[in-house]
Amino acid sequence: MSSTVGSGHEEFTAEERAAMKSRAQELRTAGRRGSRADKAAEAVRDVLARIAEMQEPDRIMAERVHAVITAHAPALAPKLWYGMPAYARDGKVVCFFQSAEKFKARYATLGFSDQAALDEGTMWATGFALTEVTHEVEARIATLVKQAVN
């Protein structure tokens, strides 16, 4: 069970507070970077470094998710978002990977923001639990990210 820290009318877990601090640091770092090419290259390095810091099985899943997204949706730019790997178009996050370990969850998550074009009628999924990334899961992720950017 996660510990909570009171903050006015809301309570945040220690993990949530750490994610918010990570996001604030990401914004400060992005503001200090140089050219657009430098920012993009450093963002990719940051994402790969964060993935490398993860424990198994999250690291293995994040590596495979990263490979699938960058191969099948090259228009999406890797970046950190709340300390987790994310993929953005025009600076807006379209999808992200959230490790199970970071939030002491039962499973990792592949999530999609409202920027993703996953619309299917009046209700559709925007988050997917991951316990393993098999070839079938890779194919499903590829389909989802292609749809998300179209």
N, C-alpha and C positions, 0 to 999 in steps of 0.2 A: 504494500500500500504506500502511495506517495504522501510525503508530508506536505502540508499546506501552509502558506504564509498569508496572513490577512493583509488586505490592501484596500482600505476604505470599505465599500459595499461589496467588493468582490474578493474572492480568494483564489489564488493561483498556486499550483503545485510548484515545488522547487524546479522541476523539469520545465514547466511552462515559463517560469521566470528566467531560467537559463536560455530558453529559446528566444525570449524577448530581448535579452541582452545580446545574444548572437545577432539578431536582426539589426539592432541599433549599431553594433560594430560593423556589420556589412554595409550599412548605409554610409557610415563615416569613411570606411575604406574606399568605397566606390567613388565618393566625392573627391578623394585625394589622388585618384589615378589619373594618368596622362591621357594620351590619345585614345580614340575609340578602339583601335586595334590592340593597344596595350591593355585596356580594360577587358576586352574579350579574352585575350590570352591569359591574363591573370585570373579571370573568373573561372576559366577552365581548370587552371592549376589549383585554384582554391577548392573546386568541386572534387577533383581527383584526390587531393590531399585529405579532404574530409572523408571521402569514401575509404581511403587507405587507413584512416584512424578507427574505422568501425570494427567491431568484433564480428566473428563468424556467427551465424549465417548471414547477418545483415550486410556485411561487406561483400560477400559473394553475390547476393541478390542485387545490391546497389551497382556493382560493377556490370552485371548483365543488363540491368535496366538502363544504365547509362549507355552501354554499347548499342542496345536496340533503339533507344530514342535518337541518339546522334546519327545512326545509320538510316533510320526510316523517316526522320523529321529534321533534316539538316537546317531548316529555317529556324529551329528553336536553339537559342543560345543558352548553354549551361551557366548557372549562377547559384550562389548560396542563397537560401531563403529560410530564415529562422534556424540557421545552422544546418540545414539539410540540402541535399542536391535538388535543384529545381531547373526548369527549362522554360525560357521566356521568349516571347515574340514582341519586338518593339518595347522591350523593357518590362513587359507585363507577364507574370508567371502563368503558364498554361498548364503545366503538370509538375509534380514533385514526388520525391521518394522520402518517406519518413521511416526511420529505423525503429524497430520494436524496442531495442535496448534503451534508446534515448528517453523514451516515454514510458518505459517499463510496461509495455503492452504485450499482448499475446502474439501479435503478428505485426509485420511491417506493412506499410501502406503505400500504394501508388495512388496519388490523388490528382484530380483535375480541378482547375478553377473555373469560374464562369467565363473565362476567355476561351475555353475549349469548346469547339463546336460539336458536342456530343448529343445535342438535342434529338430526342426521339419521342415524339408525341408530347404529352403533358407531364411525363415523369421519366427520369433517366438516372443512372448511377454516375457518381462523380468520385467515388473512392472504392478501391479494391484491396482486399486483404491479400498479403503475400506471405506464404510460409516456405515457398520454394519456387525458383524460376526454372521451369522445365522448358523444353522446346515448344510445347503447346502454349505455355504461358508467354514465352517470347513472341510467338505468332500473334497472340491476342493483344499484347502490348503494342506490337507494330501496327496492328489494325486500329487500335484506339488512338495512337498518336497521329497516325495519318489522318484519321477522321477529325481529330481535335484541331489540326491546323488548316483544314479545308473549309 
